[in-house]
Every structure is written in C-alpha cells, then in structure tokens.
Amino acid sequence: MTVFDIGFKESNPLSQFTHVTTTYLHSTVFLFILMLFLTIIIRFSSPAVIYYDVYLGQFYRILKVEE
C-alpha cells in the first residue's frame, strides 16, 4: 500500500474506511522510517546537520557555514 491508494474506490464504505485507515498507518510508519533514514544520511554525508528530538517531534537544523 502506498499513499496513492487513498483515492481507491470500493463498493463497501466500511472496507473503504478500513483501507484508508490502514493506508494512513502504513504511510505514517513509512514516512517515520524514511525521516530517520534521511536524518542519518544527511548527518554523515552533508554539511547540513539535522538533530531530531523524538520526544518533542521537532527538527533542529544547523547549517555549517562553509569558509
């Protein structure tokens, strides 16, 4: 399931609601894992350092100035 499956039509409204709910949950987990992966990649490969606070859920982005 992907985010694009949300627009998928089904005959049963209940099954459609379940489909949208599971799609939302799966896309949320996928985006969370993707954010962690990108955070690790950017932290080790780019001058831009991103600190992610799990408890507050906020991004702190510190750009190193190239001199």
mmCIF file of the N, C-alpha and C atoms, coordinates in Angstrom:
data_MODEL
# 
_entry.id   MODEL 
# 
loop_
_atom_site.group_PDB 
_atom_site.id 
_atom_site.type_symbol 
_atom_site.label_atom_id 
_atom_site.label_alt_id 
_atom_site.label_comp_id 
_atom_site.label_asym_id 
_atom_site.label_entity_id 
_atom_site.label_seq_id 
_atom_site.pdbx_PDB_ins_code 
_atom_site.Cartn_x 
_atom_site.Cartn_y 
_atom_site.Cartn_z 
_atom_site.occupancy 
_atom_site.B_iso_or_equiv 
_atom_site.pdbx_formal_charge 
_atom_site.auth_seq_id 
_atom_site.auth_comp_id 
_atom_site.auth_asym_id 
_atom_site.auth_atom_id 
_atom_site.pdbx_PDB_model_num 
ATOM 1   N N  . MET A 1 1  ? 0.825   -1.195 0.000  1.00 0.00 ? 1  MET A N  1 
ATOM 2   C CA . MET A 1 1  ? 0.000   0.000  0.000  1.00 0.00 ? 1  MET A CA 1 
ATOM 3   C C  . MET A 1 1  ? 0.865   1.252  0.000  1.00 0.00 ? 1  MET A C  1 
ATOM 4   N N  . THR A 1 2  ? 0.436   2.215  -0.755 1.00 0.00 ? 2  THR A N  1 
ATOM 5   C CA . THR A 1 2  ? 1.152   3.484  -0.810 1.00 0.00 ? 2  THR A CA 1 
ATOM 6   C C  . THR A 1 2  ? 0.192   4.622  -0.514 1.00 0.00 ? 2  THR A C  1 
ATOM 7   N N  . VAL A 1 3  ? 0.725   5.828  -0.500 1.00 0.00 ? 3  VAL A N  1 
ATOM 8   C CA . VAL A 1 3  ? -0.112  6.997  -0.236 1.00 0.00 ? 3  VAL A CA 1 
ATOM 9   C C  . VAL A 1 3  ? -1.122  7.208  -1.360 1.00 0.00 ? 3  VAL A C  1 
ATOM 10  N N  . PHE A 1 4  ? -0.780  6.752  -2.560 1.00 0.00 ? 4  PHE A N  1 
ATOM 11  C CA . PHE A 1 4  ? -1.644  6.970  -3.720 1.00 0.00 ? 4  PHE A CA 1 
ATOM 12  C C  . PHE A 1 4  ? -2.877  6.077  -3.684 1.00 0.00 ? 4  PHE A C  1 
ATOM 13  N N  . ASP A 1 5  ? -2.883  5.057  -2.809 1.00 0.00 ? 5  ASP A N  1 
ATOM 14  C CA . ASP A 1 5  ? -4.017  4.146  -2.745 1.00 0.00 ? 5  ASP A CA 1 
ATOM 15  C C  . ASP A 1 5  ? -5.198  4.726  -1.977 1.00 0.00 ? 5  ASP A C  1 
ATOM 16  N N  . ILE A 1 6  ? -5.035  5.934  -1.408 1.00 0.00 ? 6  ILE A N  1 
ATOM 17  C CA . ILE A 1 6  ? -6.114  6.532  -0.624 1.00 0.00 ? 6  ILE A CA 1 
ATOM 18  C C  . ILE A 1 6  ? -7.316  6.833  -1.515 1.00 0.00 ? 6  ILE A C  1 
ATOM 19  N N  . GLY A 1 7  ? -7.063  7.209  -2.768 1.00 0.00 ? 7  GLY A N  1 
ATOM 20  C CA . GLY A 1 7  ? -8.147  7.529  -3.682 1.00 0.00 ? 7  GLY A CA 1 
ATOM 21  C C  . GLY A 1 7  ? -8.821  6.306  -4.277 1.00 0.00 ? 7  GLY A C  1 
ATOM 22  N N  . PHE A 1 8  ? -8.452  5.121  -3.808 1.00 0.00 ? 8  PHE A N  1 
ATOM 23  C CA . PHE A 1 8  ? -9.008  3.891  -4.366 1.00 0.00 ? 8  PHE A CA 1 
ATOM 24  C C  . PHE A 1 8  ? -10.453 3.723  -3.920 1.00 0.00 ? 8  PHE A C  1 
ATOM 25  N N  . LYS A 1 9  ? -11.340 3.417  -4.875 1.00 0.00 ? 9  LYS A N  1 
ATOM 26  C CA . LYS A 1 9  ? -12.764 3.298  -4.592 1.00 0.00 ? 9  LYS A CA 1 
ATOM 27  C C  . LYS A 1 9  ? -13.144 1.835  -4.371 1.00 0.00 ? 9  LYS A C  1 
ATOM 28  N N  . GLU A 1 10 ? -14.002 1.614  -3.370 1.00 0.00 ? 10 GLU A N  1 
ATOM 29  C CA . GLU A 1 10 ? -14.533 0.272  -3.133 1.00 0.00 ? 10 GLU A CA 1 
ATOM 30  C C  . GLU A 1 10 ? -16.031 0.383  -2.935 1.00 0.00 ? 10 GLU A C  1 
ATOM 31  N N  . SER A 1 11 ? -16.728 -0.743 -3.156 1.00 0.00 ? 11 SER A N  1 
ATOM 32  C CA . SER A 1 11 ? -18.190 -0.708 -3.083 1.00 0.00 ? 11 SER A CA 1 
ATOM 33  C C  . SER A 1 11 ? -18.668 -0.588 -1.638 1.00 0.00 ? 11 SER A C  1 
ATOM 34  N N  . ASN A 1 12 ? -17.939 -1.211 -0.724 1.00 0.00 ? 12 ASN A N  1 
ATOM 35  C CA . ASN A 1 12 ? -18.355 -1.196 0.673  1.00 0.00 ? 12 ASN A CA 1 
ATOM 36  C C  . ASN A 1 12 ? -17.715 0.000  1.383  1.00 0.00 ? 12 ASN A C  1 
ATOM 37  N N  . PRO A 1 13 ? -18.514 0.914  1.957  1.00 0.00 ? 13 PRO A N  1 
ATOM 38  C CA . PRO A 1 13 ? -17.948 2.095  2.642  1.00 0.00 ? 13 PRO A CA 1 
ATOM 39  C C  . PRO A 1 13 ? -17.070 1.704  3.829  1.00 0.00 ? 13 PRO A C  1 
ATOM 40  N N  . LEU A 1 14 ? -17.461 0.624  4.552  1.00 0.00 ? 14 LEU A N  1 
ATOM 41  C CA . LEU A 1 14 ? -16.687 0.209  5.717  1.00 0.00 ? 14 LEU A CA 1 
ATOM 42  C C  . LEU A 1 14 ? -15.312 -0.299 5.294  1.00 0.00 ? 14 LEU A C  1 
ATOM 43  N N  . SER A 1 15 ? -15.265 -1.110 4.236  1.00 0.00 ? 15 SER A N  1 
ATOM 44  C CA . SER A 1 15 ? -13.982 -1.624 3.756  1.00 0.00 ? 15 SER A CA 1 
ATOM 45  C C  . SER A 1 15 ? -13.127 -0.482 3.197  1.00 0.00 ? 15 SER A C  1 
ATOM 46  N N  . GLN A 1 16 ? -13.806 0.524  2.608  1.00 0.00 ? 16 GLN A N  1 
ATOM 47  C CA . GLN A 1 16 ? -13.066 1.682  2.100  1.00 0.00 ? 16 GLN A CA 1 
ATOM 48  C C  . GLN A 1 16 ? -12.448 2.460  3.256  1.00 0.00 ? 16 GLN A C  1 
ATOM 49  N N  . PHE A 1 17 ? -13.210 2.626  4.341  1.00 0.00 ? 17 PHE A N  1 
ATOM 50  C CA . PHE A 1 17 ? -12.687 3.319  5.518  1.00 0.00 ? 17 PHE A CA 1 
ATOM 51  C C  . PHE A 1 17 ? -11.508 2.558  6.116  1.00 0.00 ? 17 PHE A C  1 
ATOM 52  N N  . THR A 1 18 ? -11.643 1.224  6.192  1.00 0.00 ? 18 THR A N  1 
ATOM 53  C CA . THR A 1 18 ? -10.549 0.401  6.716  1.00 0.00 ? 18 THR A CA 1 
ATOM 54  C C  . THR A 1 18 ? -9.328  0.504  5.821  1.00 0.00 ? 18 THR A C  1 
ATOM 55  N N  . HIS A 1 19 ? -9.568  0.523  4.513  1.00 0.00 ? 19 HIS A N  1 
ATOM 56  C CA . HIS A 1 19 ? -8.463  0.637  3.553  1.00 0.00 ? 19 HIS A CA 1 
ATOM 57  C C  . HIS A 1 19 ? -7.730  1.960  3.725  1.00 0.00 ? 19 HIS A C  1 
ATOM 58  N N  . VAL A 1 20 ? -8.483  3.047  3.873  1.00 0.00 ? 20 VAL A N  1 
ATOM 59  C CA . VAL A 1 20 ? -7.868  4.366  4.055  1.00 0.00 ? 20 VAL A CA 1 
ATOM 60  C C  . VAL A 1 20 ? -7.108  4.421  5.376  1.00 0.00 ? 20 VAL A C  1 
ATOM 61  N N  . THR A 1 21 ? -7.694  3.828  6.431  1.00 0.00 ? 21 THR A N  1 
ATOM 62  C CA . THR A 1 21 ? -7.048  3.836  7.747  1.00 0.00 ? 21 THR A CA 1 
ATOM 63  C C  . THR A 1 21 ? -5.729  3.081  7.722  1.00 0.00 ? 21 THR A C  1 
ATOM 64  N N  . THR A 1 22 ? -5.748  1.872  7.159  1.00 0.00 ? 22 THR A N  1 
ATOM 65  C CA . THR A 1 22 ? -4.511  1.085  7.104  1.00 0.00 ? 22 THR A CA 1 
ATOM 66  C C  . THR A 1 22 ? -3.482  1.754  6.196  1.00 0.00 ? 22 THR A C  1 
ATOM 67  N N  . THR A 1 23 ? -3.940  2.381  5.118  1.00 0.00 ? 23 THR A N  1 
ATOM 68  C CA . THR A 1 23 ? -3.022  3.100  4.231  1.00 0.00 ? 23 THR A CA 1 
ATOM 69  C C  . THR A 1 23 ? -2.380  4.263  4.964  1.00 0.00 ? 23 THR A C  1 
ATOM 70  N N  . TYR A 1 24 ? -3.171  4.980  5.765  1.00 0.00 ? 24 TYR A N  1 
ATOM 71  C CA . TYR A 1 24 ? -2.644  6.115  6.525  1.00 0.00 ? 24 TYR A CA 1 
ATOM 72  C C  . TYR A 1 24 ? -1.607  5.640  7.537  1.00 0.00 ? 24 TYR A C  1 
ATOM 73  N N  . LEU A 1 25 ? -1.905  4.528  8.228  1.00 0.00 ? 25 LEU A N  1 
ATOM 74  C CA . LEU A 1 25 ? -0.967  3.998  9.220  1.00 0.00 ? 25 LEU A CA 1 
ATOM 75  C C  . LEU A 1 25 ? 0.327   3.544  8.557  1.00 0.00 ? 25 LEU A C  1 
ATOM 76  N N  . HIS A 1 26 ? 0.196   2.832  7.438  1.00 0.00 ? 26 HIS A N  1 
ATOM 77  C CA . HIS A 1 26 ? 1.388   2.335  6.752  1.00 0.00 ? 26 HIS A CA 1 
ATOM 78  C C  . HIS A 1 26 ? 2.221   3.490  6.210  1.00 0.00 ? 26 HIS A C  1 
ATOM 79  N N  . SER A 1 27 ? 1.574   4.504  5.651  1.00 0.00 ? 27 SER A N  1 
ATOM 80  C CA . SER A 1 27 ? 2.316   5.642  5.114  1.00 0.00 ? 27 SER A CA 1 
ATOM 81  C C  . SER A 1 27 ? 2.976   6.428  6.241  1.00 0.00 ? 27 SER A C  1 
ATOM 82  N N  . THR A 1 28 ? 2.319   6.489  7.416  1.00 0.00 ? 28 THR A N  1 
ATOM 83  C CA . THR A 1 28 ? 2.909   7.193  8.555  1.00 0.00 ? 28 THR A CA 1 
ATOM 84  C C  . THR A 1 28 ? 4.175   6.486  9.031  1.00 0.00 ? 28 THR A C  1 
ATOM 85  N N  . VAL A 1 29 ? 4.093   5.164  9.162  1.00 0.00 ? 29 VAL A N  1 
ATOM 86  C CA . VAL A 1 29 ? 5.268   4.392  9.582  1.00 0.00 ? 29 VAL A CA 1 
ATOM 87  C C  . VAL A 1 29 ? 6.375   4.500  8.543  1.00 0.00 ? 29 VAL A C  1 
ATOM 88  N N  . PHE A 1 30 ? 5.980   4.446  7.254  1.00 0.00 ? 30 PHE A N  1 
ATOM 89  C CA . PHE A 1 30 ? 6.968   4.556  6.180  1.00 0.00 ? 30 PHE A CA 1 
ATOM 90  C C  . PHE A 1 30 ? 7.664   5.911  6.212  1.00 0.00 ? 30 PHE A C  1 
ATOM 91  N N  . LEU A 1 31 ? 6.889   6.988  6.412  1.00 0.00 ? 31 LEU A N  1 
ATOM 92  C CA . LEU A 1 31 ? 7.475   8.328  6.452  1.00 0.00 ? 31 LEU A CA 1 
ATOM 93  C C  . LEU A 1 31 ? 8.373   8.500  7.671  1.00 0.00 ? 31 LEU A C  1 
ATOM 94  N N  . PHE A 1 32 ? 7.987   7.871  8.812  1.00 0.00 ? 32 PHE A N  1 
ATOM 95  C CA . PHE A 1 32 ? 8.815   7.972  10.014 1.00 0.00 ? 32 PHE A CA 1 
ATOM 96  C C  . PHE A 1 32 ? 10.167  7.286  9.793  1.00 0.00 ? 32 PHE A C  1 
ATOM 97  N N  . ILE A 1 33 ? 10.126  6.072  9.197  1.00 0.00 ? 33 ILE A N  1 
ATOM 98  C CA . ILE A 1 33 ? 11.369  5.356  8.910  1.00 0.00 ? 33 ILE A CA 1 
ATOM 99  C C  . ILE A 1 33 ? 12.201  6.123  7.885  1.00 0.00 ? 33 ILE A C  1 
ATOM 100 N N  . LEU A 1 34 ? 11.524  6.704  6.898  1.00 0.00 ? 34 LEU A N  1 
ATOM 101 C CA . LEU A 1 34 ? 12.222  7.484  5.878  1.00 0.00 ? 34 LEU A CA 1 
ATOM 102 C C  . LEU A 1 34 ? 12.883  8.711  6.493  1.00 0.00 ? 34 LEU A C  1 
ATOM 103 N N  . MET A 1 35 ? 12.202  9.354  7.445  1.00 0.00 ? 35 MET A N  1 
ATOM 104 C CA . MET A 1 35 ? 12.782  10.521 8.110  1.00 0.00 ? 35 MET A CA 1 
ATOM 105 C C  . MET A 1 35 ? 14.032  10.137 8.898  1.00 0.00 ? 35 MET A C  1 
ATOM 106 N N  . LEU A 1 36 ? 13.957  9.006  9.613  1.00 0.00 ? 36 LEU A N  1 
ATOM 107 C CA . LEU A 1 36 ? 15.130  8.562  10.368 1.00 0.00 ? 36 LEU A CA 1 
ATOM 108 C C  . LEU A 1 36 ? 16.289  8.237  9.427  1.00 0.00 ? 36 LEU A C  1 
ATOM 109 N N  . PHE A 1 37 ? 15.964  7.559  8.315  1.00 0.00 ? 37 PHE A N  1 
ATOM 110 C CA . PHE A 1 37 ? 16.998  7.184  7.344  1.00 0.00 ? 37 PHE A CA 1 
ATOM 111 C C  . PHE A 1 37 ? 17.644  8.427  6.737  1.00 0.00 ? 37 PHE A C  1 
ATOM 112 N N  . LEU A 1 38 ? 16.815  9.390  6.326  1.00 0.00 ? 38 LEU A N  1 
ATOM 113 C CA . LEU A 1 38 ? 17.349  10.616 5.734  1.00 0.00 ? 38 LEU A CA 1 
ATOM 114 C C  . LEU A 1 38 ? 18.152  11.422 6.746  1.00 0.00 ? 38 LEU A C  1 
ATOM 115 N N  . THR A 1 39 ? 17.706  11.385 8.013  1.00 0.00 ? 39 THR A N  1 
ATOM 116 C CA . THR A 1 39 ? 18.447  12.096 9.054  1.00 0.00 ? 39 THR A CA 1 
ATOM 117 C C  . THR A 1 39 ? 19.849  11.528 9.205  1.00 0.00 ? 39 THR A C  1 
ATOM 118 N N  . ILE A 1 40 ? 19.955  10.190 9.206  1.00 0.00 ? 40 ILE A N  1 
ATOM 119 C CA . ILE A 1 40 ? 21.260  9.547  9.329  1.00 0.00 ? 40 ILE A CA 1 
ATOM 120 C C  . ILE A 1 40 ? 22.122  9.851  8.107  1.00 0.00 ? 40 ILE A C  1 
ATOM 121 N N  . ILE A 1 41 ? 21.527  9.764  6.912  1.00 0.00 ? 41 ILE A N  1 
ATOM 122 C CA . ILE A 1 41 ? 22.272  10.023 5.678  1.00 0.00 ? 41 ILE A CA 1 
ATOM 123 C C  . ILE A 1 41 ? 22.789  11.463 5.650  1.00 0.00 ? 41 ILE A C  1 
ATOM 124 N N  . ILE A 1 42 ? 21.910  12.431 5.949  1.00 0.00 ? 42 ILE A N  1 
ATOM 125 C CA . ILE A 1 42 ? 22.306  13.841 5.894  1.00 0.00 ? 42 ILE A CA 1 
ATOM 126 C C  . ILE A 1 42 ? 23.343  14.155 6.967  1.00 0.00 ? 42 ILE A C  1 
ATOM 127 N N  . ARG A 1 43 ? 23.212  13.513 8.126  1.00 0.00 ? 43 ARG A N  1 
ATOM 128 C CA . ARG A 1 43 ? 24.132  13.810 9.219  1.00 0.00 ? 43 ARG A CA 1 
ATOM 129 C C  . ARG A 1 43 ? 25.558  13.378 8.871  1.00 0.00 ? 43 ARG A C  1 
ATOM 130 N N  . PHE A 1 44 ? 25.697  12.263 8.117  1.00 0.00 ? 44 PHE A N  1 
ATOM 131 C CA . PHE A 1 44 ? 27.038  11.745 7.847  1.00 0.00 ? 44 PHE A CA 1 
ATOM 132 C C  . PHE A 1 44 ? 27.574  12.132 6.475  1.00 0.00 ? 44 PHE A C  1 
ATOM 133 N N  . SER A 1 45 ? 26.744  12.730 5.618  1.00 0.00 ? 45 SER A N  1 
ATOM 134 C CA . SER A 1 45 ? 27.221  12.974 4.259  1.00 0.00 ? 45 SER A CA 1 
ATOM 135 C C  . SER A 1 45 ? 27.064  14.424 3.808  1.00 0.00 ? 45 SER A C  1 
ATOM 136 N N  . SER A 1 46 ? 26.536  15.279 4.641  1.00 0.00 ? 46 SER A N  1 
ATOM 137 C CA . SER A 1 46 ? 26.246  16.630 4.179  1.00 0.00 ? 46 SER A CA 1 
ATOM 138 C C  . SER A 1 46 ? 26.699  17.649 5.223  1.00 0.00 ? 46 SER A C  1 
ATOM 139 N N  . PRO A 1 47 ? 27.025  18.873 4.796  1.00 0.00 ? 47 PRO A N  1 
ATOM 140 C CA . PRO A 1 47 ? 27.371  19.922 5.761  1.00 0.00 ? 47 PRO A CA 1 
ATOM 141 C C  . PRO A 1 47 ? 26.174  20.350 6.610  1.00 0.00 ? 47 PRO A C  1 
ATOM 142 N N  . ALA A 1 48 ? 24.973  19.996 6.163  1.00 0.00 ? 48 ALA A N  1 
ATOM 143 C CA . ALA A 1 48 ? 23.787  20.326 6.952  1.00 0.00 ? 48 ALA A CA 1 
ATOM 144 C C  . ALA A 1 48 ? 23.575  19.236 7.999  1.00 0.00 ? 48 ALA A C  1 
ATOM 145 N N  . VAL A 1 49 ? 23.595  19.627 9.261  1.00 0.00 ? 49 VAL A N  1 
ATOM 146 C CA . VAL A 1 49 ? 23.418  18.667 10.351 1.00 0.00 ? 49 VAL A CA 1 
ATOM 147 C C  . VAL A 1 49 ? 22.006  18.814 10.913 1.00 0.00 ? 49 VAL A C  1 
ATOM 148 N N  . ILE A 1 50 ? 21.271  17.697 10.984 1.00 0.00 ? 50 ILE A N  1 
ATOM 149 C CA . ILE A 1 50 ? 19.899  17.740 11.489 1.00 0.00 ? 50 ILE A CA 1 
ATOM 150 C C  . ILE A 1 50 ? 19.822  16.945 12.794 1.00 0.00 ? 50 ILE A C  1 
ATOM 151 N N  . TYR A 1 51 ? 19.336  17.608 13.844 1.00 0.00 ? 51 TYR A N  1 
ATOM 152 C CA . TYR A 1 51 ? 19.088  16.914 15.103 1.00 0.00 ? 51 TYR A CA 1 
ATOM 153 C C  . TYR A 1 51 ? 17.585  16.703 15.231 1.00 0.00 ? 51 TYR A C  1 
ATOM 154 N N  . TYR A 1 52 ? 17.188  15.451 15.460 1.00 0.00 ? 52 TYR A N  1 
ATOM 155 C CA . TYR A 1 52 ? 15.763  15.143 15.582 1.00 0.00 ? 52 TYR A CA 1 
ATOM 156 C C  . TYR A 1 52 ? 15.451  14.733 17.009 1.00 0.00 ? 52 TYR A C  1 
ATOM 157 N N  . ASP A 1 53 ? 14.579  15.505 17.653 1.00 0.00 ? 53 ASP A N  1 
ATOM 158 C CA . ASP A 1 53 ? 14.179  15.198 19.018 1.00 0.00 ? 53 ASP A CA 1 
ATOM 159 C C  . ASP A 1 53 ? 12.902  14.367 18.970 1.00 0.00 ? 53 ASP A C  1 
ATOM 160 N N  . VAL A 1 54 ? 12.991  13.105 19.377 1.00 0.00 ? 54 VAL A N  1 
ATOM 161 C CA . VAL A 1 54 ? 11.850  12.195 19.256 1.00 0.00 ? 54 VAL A CA 1 
ATOM 162 C C  . VAL A 1 54 ? 10.725  12.617 20.190 1.00 0.00 ? 54 VAL A C  1 
ATOM 163 N N  . TYR A 1 55 ? 11.063  13.088 21.367 1.00 0.00 ? 55 TYR A N  1 
ATOM 164 C CA . TYR A 1 55 ? 10.028  13.398 22.360 1.00 0.00 ? 55 TYR A CA 1 
ATOM 165 C C  . TYR A 1 55 ? 9.246   14.648 21.970 1.00 0.00 ? 55 TYR A C  1 
ATOM 166 N N  . LEU A 1 56 ? 9.912   15.668 21.469 1.00 0.00 ? 56 LEU A N  1 
ATOM 167 C CA . LEU A 1 56 ? 9.218   16.899 21.100 1.00 0.00 ? 56 LEU A CA 1 
ATOM 168 C C  . LEU A 1 56 ? 8.689   16.841 19.678 1.00 0.00 ? 56 LEU A C  1 
ATOM 169 N N  . GLY A 1 57 ? 9.320   15.992 18.839 1.00 0.00 ? 57 GLY A N  1 
ATOM 170 C CA . GLY A 1 57 ? 8.885   15.878 17.455 1.00 0.00 ? 57 GLY A CA 1 
ATOM 171 C C  . GLY A 1 57 ? 9.211   17.111 16.639 1.00 0.00 ? 57 GLY A C  1 
ATOM 172 N N  . GLN A 1 58 ? 10.347  17.733 16.930 1.00 0.00 ? 58 GLN A N  1 
ATOM 173 C CA . GLN A 1 58 ? 10.718  18.948 16.208 1.00 0.00 ? 58 GLN A CA 1 
ATOM 174 C C  . GLN A 1 58 ? 12.090  18.776 15.573 1.00 0.00 ? 58 GLN A C  1 
ATOM 175 N N  . PHE A 1 59 ? 12.273  19.431 14.424 1.00 0.00 ? 59 PHE A N  1 
ATOM 176 C CA . PHE A 1 59 ? 13.571  19.397 13.753 1.00 0.00 ? 59 PHE A CA 1 
ATOM 177 C C  . PHE A 1 59 ? 14.383  20.622 14.124 1.00 0.00 ? 59 PHE A C  1 
ATOM 178 N N  . TYR A 1 60 ? 15.659  20.376 14.443 1.00 0.00 ? 60 TYR A N  1 
ATOM 179 C CA . TYR A 1 60 ? 16.582  21.481 14.652 1.00 0.00 ? 60 TYR A CA 1 
ATOM 180 C C  . TYR A 1 60 ? 17.656  21.369 13.585 1.00 0.00 ? 60 TYR A C  1 
ATOM 181 N N  . ARG A 1 61 ? 17.681  22.328 12.688 1.00 0.00 ? 61 ARG A N  1 
ATOM 182 C CA . ARG A 1 61 ? 18.602  22.253 11.564 1.00 0.00 ? 61 ARG A CA 1 
ATOM 183 C C  . ARG A 1 61 ? 19.691  23.299 11.731 1.00 0.00 ? 61 ARG A C  1 
ATOM 184 N N  . ILE A 1 62 ? 20.915  22.823 11.788 1.00 0.00 ? 62 ILE A N  1 
ATOM 185 C CA . ILE A 1 62 ? 22.058  23.728 11.937 1.00 0.00 ? 62 ILE A CA 1 
ATOM 186 C C  . ILE A 1 62 ? 22.908  23.634 10.681 1.00 0.00 ? 62 ILE A C  1 
ATOM 187 N N  . LEU A 1 63 ? 23.030  24.736 9.976  1.00 0.00 ? 63 LEU A N  1 
ATOM 188 C CA . LEU A 1 63 ? 23.832  24.761 8.752  1.00 0.00 ? 63 LEU A CA 1 
ATOM 189 C C  . LEU A 1 63 ? 25.239  25.231 9.074  1.00 0.00 ? 63 LEU A C  1 
ATOM 190 N N  . LYS A 1 64 ? 26.191  24.371 8.732  1.00 0.00 ? 64 LYS A N  1 
ATOM 191 C CA . LYS A 1 64 ? 27.582  24.763 8.924  1.00 0.00 ? 64 LYS A CA 1 
ATOM 192 C C  . LYS A 1 64 ? 27.987  25.737 7.815  1.00 0.00 ? 64 LYS A C  1 
ATOM 193 N N  . VAL A 1 65 ? 28.598  26.813 8.204  1.00 0.00 ? 65 VAL A N  1 
ATOM 194 C CA . VAL A 1 65 ? 28.998  27.823 7.234  1.00 0.00 ? 65 VAL A CA 1 
ATOM 195 C C  . VAL A 1 65 ? 30.299  27.399 6.564  1.00 0.00 ? 65 VAL A C  1 
ATOM 196 N N  . GLU A 1 66 ? 30.265  27.300 5.238  1.00 0.00 ? 66 GLU A N  1 
ATOM 197 C CA . GLU A 1 66 ? 31.491  26.946 4.508  1.00 0.00 ? 66 GLU A CA 1 
ATOM 198 C C  . GLU A 1 66 ? 32.401  28.167 4.445  1.00 0.00 ? 66 GLU A C  1 
ATOM 199 N N  . GLU A 1 67 ? 33.623  27.976 4.902  1.00 0.00 ? 67 GLU A N  1 
ATOM 200 C CA . GLU A 1 67 ? 34.556  29.103 4.921  1.00 0.00 ? 67 GLU A CA 1 
ATOM 201 C C  . GLU A 1 67 ? 35.707  28.842 3.973  1.00 0.00 ? 67 GLU A C  1 
# 
